[in-house]
Amino acid sequence: MAAAAAFAADLFLHLPITDMFDGLAARLGFFLYDRILESAFALLGAATLIVVATWRKRSRLLLLAAALLVAVTVPVERLLLVSSVENIHYPQYALLAFLLGCSGLSTEASWLGATGLGALDEGYQYLFLPRGRPTYLDWNDIVLNAIGAGFGIV
């Protein structure tokens, strides 16, 4: 139920949250807004890695998986992100994958489920959002959602 609620929130809160961040960018100016978000997401990422590294049941495989995801994320940040706010995909789909895993799904099914829901979310945005809609399905965001789901699994 929690995973379904989180996904519904992803769909139906997209425009209000976009409006909130657009207002913040207008008030602060884009450069400051982007730097603040970049710093906030970097701190969230660092905190996540600290939790993984200090988790009492950590394993070498878990640490290796986290390191691999960070290694994948660095070039993705440079190649696919237009603005730091797009980092929201990581925690958004990490939470969804985590909730799916807590529901009893296997690790693989949780990742596939969250990644599939991320593709569905992007399709919904492409087809049904009344404004700010790109003229293409945003494959970059689908990639970010899949990486975020990977973080949720770790």
HUGI-V218852 format. One record per residue. N is the residue number from 0. RES is the residue in one letter. PHI is phi as a letter, one per 30 degrees, with the letter a starting at -180 (* if undefined). OMEGA is omega in whole degrees, 0 to 359 (none if undefined). BURIAL is + if it has 9 or more other C-alpha atoms within 8 Angstrom, else -. Layout:
BEGIN
((N | RES | PHI | OMEGA | BURIAL) (N | RES | PHI | OMEGA | BURIAL))
END
This chain:
BEGIN
((0 | M | * | 180 | -) (1 | A | d | 179 | -) (2 | A | d | 178 | +) (3 | A | d | 179 | -) (4 | A | d | 179 | -) (5 | A | d | 180 | +) (6 | F | d | 177 | +) (7 | A | d | 177 | -) (8 | A | d | 177 | +) (9 | D | e | 183 | +) (10 | L | d | 191 | +) (11 | F | d | 178 | -) (12 | L | c | 183 | -) (13 | H | e | 183 | +) (14 | L | d | 178 | -) (15 | P | d | 179 | -) (16 | I | d | 176 | -) (17 | T | d | 178 | -) (18 | D | e | 180 | -) (19 | M | d | 180 | -) (20 | F | d | 176 | -) (21 | D | d | 177 | -) (22 | G | d | 178 | -) (23 | L | d | 178 | +) (24 | A | d | 180 | +) (25 | A | d | 180 | -) (26 | R | d | 186 | -) (27 | L | d | 190 | -) (28 | G | j | 188 | -) (29 | F | d | 184 | -) (30 | F | d | 180 | -) (31 | L | d | 178 | -) (32 | Y | e | 182 | +) (33 | D | d | 179 | +) (34 | R | d | 179 | +) (35 | I | d | 179 | -) (36 | L | d | 178 | +) (37 | E | e | 179 | +) (38 | S | d | 181 | -) (39 | A | d | 180 | -) (40 | F | d | 176 | +) (41 | A | d | 177 | -) (42 | L | d | 177 | -) (43 | L | d | 178 | -) (44 | G | d | 179 | -) (45 | A | d | 179 | -) (46 | A | d | 178 | -) (47 | T | d | 179 | -) (48 | L | d | 177 | +) (49 | I | d | 178 | -) (50 | V | d | 180 | -) (51 | V | d | 183 | +) (52 | A | d | 183 | -) (53 | T | c | 180 | -) (54 | W | e | 187 | -) (55 | R | d | 178 | -) (56 | K | c | 183 | -) (57 | R | d | 177 | +) (58 | S | b | 178 | -) (59 | R | d | 180 | -) (60 | L | d | 179 | -) (61 | L | d | 178 | +) (62 | L | d | 177 | +) (63 | L | d | 179 | -) (64 | A | d | 179 | +) (65 | A | d | 179 | +) (66 | A | d | 179 | -) (67 | L | d | 178 | -) (68 | L | d | 177 | +) (69 | V | d | 180 | -) (70 | A | d | 177 | -) (71 | V | d | 185 | -) (72 | T | d | 184 | +) (73 | V | e | 178 | -) (74 | P | d | 178 | -) (75 | V | d | 178 | +) (76 | E | e | 184 | -) (77 | R | d | 187 | -) (78 | L | c | 190 | -) (79 | L | c | 186 | -) (80 | L | d | 176 | +) (81 | V | c | 182 | -) (82 | S | b | 181 | -) (83 | S | d | 180 | +) (84 | V | d | 179 | -) (85 | E | d | 175 | +) (86 | N | d | 179 | +) (87 | I | e | 180 | -) (88 | H | d | 182 | +) (89 | Y | d | 180 | +) (90 | P | d | 181 | +) (91 | Q | d | 182 | +) (92 | Y | d | 171 | +) (93 | A | d | 178 | +) (94 | L | d | 181 | +) (95 | L | d | 179 | +) (96 | A | d | 179 | +) (97 | F | d | 180 | +) (98 | L | d | 177 | +) (99 | L | d | 177 | +) (100 | G | d | 178 | +) (101 | C | d | 181 | -) (102 | S | d | 179 | -) (103 | G | j | 177 | -) (104 | L | d | 176 | +) (105 | S | d | 178 | -) (106 | T | e | 182 | -) (107 | E | d | 180 | -) (108 | A | d | 178 | -) (109 | S | d | 179 | +) (110 | W | d | 180 | +) (111 | L | d | 179 | -) (112 | G | d | 180 | +) (113 | A | d | 179 | +) (114 | T | d | 177 | +) (115 | G | d | 177 | -) (116 | L | d | 176 | +) (117 | G | d | 176 | +) (118 | A | d | 177 | +) (119 | L | d | 178 | -) (120 | D | d | 179 | +) (121 | E | d | 175 | +) (122 | G | d | 176 | +) (123 | Y | e | 180 | +) (124 | Q | d | 180 | +) (125 | Y | d | 186 | +) (126 | L | d | 194 | -) (127 | F | c | 181 | -) (128 | L | d | 189 | +) (129 | P | d | 182 | -) (130 | R | b | 179 | -) (131 | G | i | 185 | -) (132 | R | d | 175 | -) (133 | P | d | 180 | -) (134 | T | d | 180 | -) (135 | Y | b | 174 | -) (136 | L | d | 188 | -) (137 | D | d | 180 | +) (138 | W | d | 178 | -) (139 | N | e | 180 | -) (140 | D | d | 177 | +) (141 | I | d | 177 | +) (142 | V | d | 179 | -) (143 | L | d | 178 | +) (144 | N | d | 180 | +) (145 | A | d | 177 | +) (146 | I | d | 176 | +) (147 | G | e | 177 | +) (148 | A | d | 176 | +) (149 | G | d | 176 | +) (150 | F | d | 178 | +) (151 | G | d | 178 | +) (152 | I | d | 178 | +) (153 | V | d | none | -))
END
